[in-house]
């Protein structure tokens, strides 16, 4: 675990500027007429993705991203389309039509699929509906929906998720509604079919699906090829439209312009054009029956200018037939073996090299939280000498791998735990050995992030045995072992302010860690953030509220850093004086951090849950600090603190991890999976 330092520190020269367990406490889709990714009401976010204006183009379809919908439903969408999608009168009329066409009652179970900012779900809840769930792919819109529902004290569950991978209990809903022209975004009609099949699976026999979608025949004949309109006193939007080569989709381009700042966004989107025969055939292919059309709906707005695909829509319903469940529920609890560090062995990471009172209390809290979960039966394995024998005897359905101490409490052997589970052919939660090995190498993670155009700190990699190296000419800098976990080697003394201090710190690290590579990195002095993800690529990602580290109570003479002291030294001011709050970020920056985290999760092979830490530099640009697969699971860790910001109990946070693993592995758990405390 020892970083390298130079054999002769005096040969180091100054150069040009170089390019687990957390203890602090915590304080307390929709219409698609036009989209952009930049809020004209805010300045350019430093973390936002780059935008370019393409100028005149001949072929709209050639510039259409295959998954244009991933990042584009955001605050600017609510501004450009706000005359329709934030229109209370239109929402009221649309719900009136829904109730008339379906006969759904206040006690029925309703799923608002592609719910956007939740306007229809919220209207139903205001009318007394008690069992409403909203699902949407947009993290921004789901967060807004939750805030609005909470402000109105309305009991609605809003969740992020891909409609093609919809995760609700089979036959659990009486109505699935896709409102406000939110159907037909995918490049393939087969994906639209997957959405309908998922809706059918969710519906009880006799339940209804309700579609409010664009009138394809009308739009094909009447779409406006070009238009522009003022959306407020300072912003206007220009739109171009054209049919795809096969005539099945309408491709749109939207340019949003500020009268002083110029072009803010140049975006492309598309929607499949279904006529009555086409959507009826697709519903029947999905397994629905009794397809009915309830007339056409004409759009309107206060601006009443370019209504685009909202101008003329079809209202369609269909019935879920009687059928047998496709998957039988378990008739017994899921047997889960929980793997932990070995308290009988030394642990060099922990204070005084052993398990402490705080560690035993943490494990007790874990056991109490897991005991609240229905549908699972847990056993606990912490004797590393008997792991293999105990696992074979346990005959478990799933292993909850919380052994972040590593095999035999050796952090270098954290990857050996999932490797052993792979050899035993046992399914388990969290990252596999390859991911853990990659993320243990901080310089490698930085290189992967840079290849994805994710901002990273400037850095020098000092190899074992280096006799000379170029040192940074800009201070402060931070020195850390390249290989390591749990902030080993990262203390308040890791920050240096000049070349003399840097050389002294290198000597200290060499004495403590021997021949381990060292990273000499610019010390980022801005605000620090954490993004937690639960789920898996291609399925449902649950993005926890972004945390911000609050150093306000820390003594001004101490470096602002989350180091070893904050995690393992209860008497340290870093343990006692650091707090977490909900991130105070622009929508652009928050969206960029979630995008960075999602791409790194996928590229590095994370599974089920992971944590991503970022920090702003002195100029305000937010850069990646590190990636934590299998991050701290304890009750006072960052992941659970973030979950608490959205109202999740510790047990519910742990349940989300288990559910993500079950979905990935194809393991059917008992439904419903909820905590006894919540149900009571």
Secondary structure as the mmCIF struct_conf table of DSSP 4:
data_model
#
loop_
_struct_conf.conf_type_id
_struct_conf.id
_struct_conf.beg_label_comp_id
_struct_conf.beg_label_asym_id
_struct_conf.beg_label_seq_id
_struct_conf.end_label_comp_id
_struct_conf.end_label_asym_id
_struct_conf.end_label_seq_id
HELX_LH_PP_P HELX_LH_PP_P1 UNK A 2 UNK A 4
BEND BEND1 UNK A 7 UNK A 8
HELX_RH_3T_P HELX_RH_3T_P1 UNK A 9 UNK A 11
STRN STRN1 UNK A 13 UNK A 14
BEND BEND2 UNK A 16 UNK A 16
HELX_LH_PP_P HELX_LH_PP_P2 UNK A 17 UNK A 18
STRN STRN2 UNK A 25 UNK A 26
BEND BEND3 UNK A 33 UNK A 33
BEND BEND4 UNK A 37 UNK A 38
TURN_TY1_P TURN_TY1_P1 UNK A 40 UNK A 41
BEND BEND5 UNK A 42 UNK A 42
HELX_LH_PP_P HELX_LH_PP_P3 UNK A 43 UNK A 45
TURN_TY1_P TURN_TY1_P2 UNK A 46 UNK A 47
BEND BEND6 UNK A 48 UNK A 48
HELX_LH_PP_P HELX_LH_PP_P4 UNK A 49 UNK A 50
BEND BEND7 UNK A 56 UNK A 56
BEND BEND8 UNK A 58 UNK A 58
BEND BEND9 UNK A 60 UNK A 60
HELX_RH_3T_P HELX_RH_3T_P2 UNK A 61 UNK A 63
TURN_TY1_P TURN_TY1_P3 UNK A 66 UNK A 67
HELX_RH_3T_P HELX_RH_3T_P3 UNK A 68 UNK A 70
BEND BEND10 UNK A 71 UNK A 71
BEND BEND11 UNK A 74 UNK A 74
HELX_RH_AL_P HELX_RH_AL_P1 UNK A 75 UNK A 80
TURN_TY1_P TURN_TY1_P4 UNK A 81 UNK A 81
HELX_RH_AL_P HELX_RH_AL_P2 UNK A 82 UNK A 85
TURN_TY1_P TURN_TY1_P5 UNK A 86 UNK A 86
HELX_RH_AL_P HELX_RH_AL_P3 UNK A 88 UNK A 102
TURN_TY1_P TURN_TY1_P6 UNK A 106 UNK A 107
BEND BEND12 UNK A 108 UNK A 108
STRN STRN3 UNK A 109 UNK A 113
TURN_TY1_P TURN_TY1_P7 UNK A 114 UNK A 114
TURN_TY1_P TURN_TY1_P8 UNK A 116 UNK A 117
HELX_RH_AL_P HELX_RH_AL_P4 UNK A 119 UNK A 126
TURN_TY1_P TURN_TY1_P9 UNK A 127 UNK A 128
STRN STRN4 UNK A 131 UNK A 136
BEND BEND13 UNK A 137 UNK A 137
HELX_RH_AL_P HELX_RH_AL_P5 UNK A 139 UNK A 151
TURN_TY1_P TURN_TY1_P10 UNK A 152 UNK A 153
STRN STRN5 UNK A 156 UNK A 160
HELX_RH_3T_P HELX_RH_3T_P4 UNK A 163 UNK A 165
BEND BEND14 UNK A 168 UNK A 168
TURN_TY1_P TURN_TY1_P11 UNK A 170 UNK A 171
STRN STRN6 UNK A 173 UNK A 178
BEND BEND15 UNK A 180 UNK A 181
BEND BEND16 UNK A 183 UNK A 183
BEND BEND17 UNK A 186 UNK A 188
HELX_RH_AL_P HELX_RH_AL_P6 UNK A 189 UNK A 202
STRN STRN7 UNK A 203 UNK A 214
HELX_RH_AL_P HELX_RH_AL_P7 UNK A 216 UNK A 222
BEND BEND18 UNK A 225 UNK A 225
STRN STRN8 UNK A 226 UNK A 230
BEND BEND19 UNK A 231 UNK A 234
STRN STRN9 UNK A 235 UNK A 243
TURN_TY1_P TURN_TY1_P12 UNK A 245 UNK A 246
BEND BEND20 UNK A 247 UNK A 248
STRN STRN10 UNK A 249 UNK A 258
TURN_TY1_P TURN_TY1_P13 UNK A 259 UNK A 261
STRN STRN11 UNK A 262 UNK A 272
HELX_RH_AL_P HELX_RH_AL_P8 UNK A 276 UNK A 286
TURN_TY1_P TURN_TY1_P14 UNK A 287 UNK A 287
STRN STRN12 UNK A 288 UNK A 298
BEND BEND21 UNK A 302 UNK A 303
BEND BEND22 UNK A 305 UNK A 305
HELX_RH_3T_P HELX_RH_3T_P5 UNK A 308 UNK A 310
BEND BEND23 UNK A 311 UNK A 311
STRN STRN13 UNK A 312 UNK A 320
HELX_LH_PP_P HELX_LH_PP_P5 UNK A 321 UNK A 322
BEND BEND24 UNK A 326 UNK A 327
HELX_LH_PP_P HELX_LH_PP_P6 UNK A 328 UNK A 330
BEND BEND25 UNK A 331 UNK A 332
HELX_LH_PP_P HELX_LH_PP_P7 UNK A 333 UNK A 333
STRN STRN14 UNK A 334 UNK A 339
TURN_TY1_P TURN_TY1_P15 UNK A 343 UNK A 344
BEND BEND26 UNK A 345 UNK A 345
TURN_TY1_P TURN_TY1_P16 UNK A 348 UNK A 349
BEND BEND27 UNK A 350 UNK A 350
HELX_RH_3T_P HELX_RH_3T_P6 UNK A 351 UNK A 353
BEND BEND28 UNK A 354 UNK A 354
HELX_RH_AL_P HELX_RH_AL_P9 UNK A 357 UNK A 371
TURN_TY1_P TURN_TY1_P17 UNK A 372 UNK A 372
STRN STRN15 UNK A 373 UNK A 373
TURN_TY1_P TURN_TY1_P18 UNK A 374 UNK A 375
STRN STRN16 UNK A 376 UNK A 381
HELX_RH_3T_P HELX_RH_3T_P7 UNK A 384 UNK A 386
HELX_RH_AL_P HELX_RH_AL_P10 UNK A 387 UNK A 394
TURN_TY1_P TURN_TY1_P19 UNK A 395 UNK A 395
BEND BEND29 UNK A 397 UNK A 397
STRN STRN17 UNK A 398 UNK A 401
TURN_TY1_P TURN_TY1_P20 UNK A 404 UNK A 405
HELX_RH_3T_P HELX_RH_3T_P8 UNK A 407 UNK A 409
HELX_RH_3T_P HELX_RH_3T_P9 UNK A 411 UNK A 413
HELX_RH_AL_P HELX_RH_AL_P11 UNK A 414 UNK A 423
TURN_TY1_P TURN_TY1_P21 UNK A 424 UNK A 425
STRN STRN18 UNK A 428 UNK A 428
BEND BEND30 UNK A 429 UNK A 430
HELX_RH_AL_P HELX_RH_AL_P12 UNK A 433 UNK A 440
STRN STRN19 UNK A 441 UNK A 441
HELX_RH_AL_P HELX_RH_AL_P13 UNK A 442 UNK A 451
TURN_TY1_P TURN_TY1_P22 UNK A 452 UNK A 453
STRN STRN20 UNK A 456 UNK A 456
STRN STRN21 UNK A 459 UNK A 462
TURN_TY1_P TURN_TY1_P23 UNK A 464 UNK A 465
BEND BEND31 UNK A 467 UNK A 467
STRN STRN22 UNK A 470 UNK A 471
HELX_LH_PP_P HELX_LH_PP_P8 UNK A 472 UNK A 472
BEND BEND32 UNK A 473 UNK A 475
STRN STRN23 UNK A 477 UNK A 481
BEND BEND33 UNK A 482 UNK A 482
STRN STRN24 UNK A 483 UNK A 483
BEND BEND34 UNK A 485 UNK A 485
TURN_TY1_P TURN_TY1_P24 UNK A 486 UNK A 489
BEND BEND35 UNK A 491 UNK A 491
HELX_RH_3T_P HELX_RH_3T_P10 UNK A 492 UNK A 494
STRN STRN25 UNK A 495 UNK A 496
BEND BEND36 UNK A 498 UNK A 498
HELX_RH_AL_P HELX_RH_AL_P14 UNK A 499 UNK A 513
BEND BEND37 UNK A 515 UNK A 515
STRN STRN26 UNK A 518 UNK A 522
HELX_LH_PP_P HELX_LH_PP_P9 UNK A 523 UNK A 524
BEND BEND38 UNK A 526 UNK A 526
STRN STRN27 UNK A 528 UNK A 535
TURN_TY1_P TURN_TY1_P25 UNK A 537 UNK A 538
BEND BEND39 UNK A 539 UNK A 539
STRN STRN28 UNK A 542 UNK A 543
HELX_LH_PP_P HELX_LH_PP_P10 UNK A 544 UNK A 546
STRN STRN29 UNK A 547 UNK A 550
TURN_TY1_P TURN_TY1_P26 UNK A 552 UNK A 553
BEND BEND40 UNK A 554 UNK A 554
TURN_TY1_P TURN_TY1_P27 UNK A 556 UNK A 557
BEND BEND41 UNK A 558 UNK A 558
TURN_TY1_P TURN_TY1_P28 UNK A 564 UNK A 564
HELX_RH_AL_P HELX_RH_AL_P15 UNK A 565 UNK A 568
TURN_TY1_P TURN_TY1_P29 UNK A 570 UNK A 571
BEND BEND42 UNK A 572 UNK A 572
HELX_RH_AL_P HELX_RH_AL_P16 UNK A 573 UNK A 577
STRN STRN30 UNK A 579 UNK A 582
HELX_RH_AL_P HELX_RH_AL_P17 UNK A 587 UNK A 604
TURN_TY1_P TURN_TY1_P30 UNK A 605 UNK A 605
STRN STRN31 UNK A 608 UNK A 616
TURN_TY1_P TURN_TY1_P31 UNK A 618 UNK A 619
BEND BEND43 UNK A 620 UNK A 620
STRN STRN32 UNK A 622 UNK A 629
TURN_TY1_P TURN_TY1_P32 UNK A 630 UNK A 630
BEND BEND44 UNK A 634 UNK A 634
TURN_TY1_P TURN_TY1_P33 UNK A 635 UNK A 636
BEND BEND45 UNK A 637 UNK A 637
HELX_RH_AL_P HELX_RH_AL_P18 UNK A 638 UNK A 645
TURN_TY1_P TURN_TY1_P34 UNK A 646 UNK A 647
HELX_RH_AL_P HELX_RH_AL_P19 UNK A 650 UNK A 665
TURN_TY1_P TURN_TY1_P35 UNK A 666 UNK A 666
HELX_LH_PP_P HELX_LH_PP_P11 UNK A 667 UNK A 670
BEND BEND46 UNK A 671 UNK A 672
STRN STRN33 UNK A 675 UNK A 675
HELX_RH_AL_P HELX_RH_AL_P20 UNK A 676 UNK A 679
#
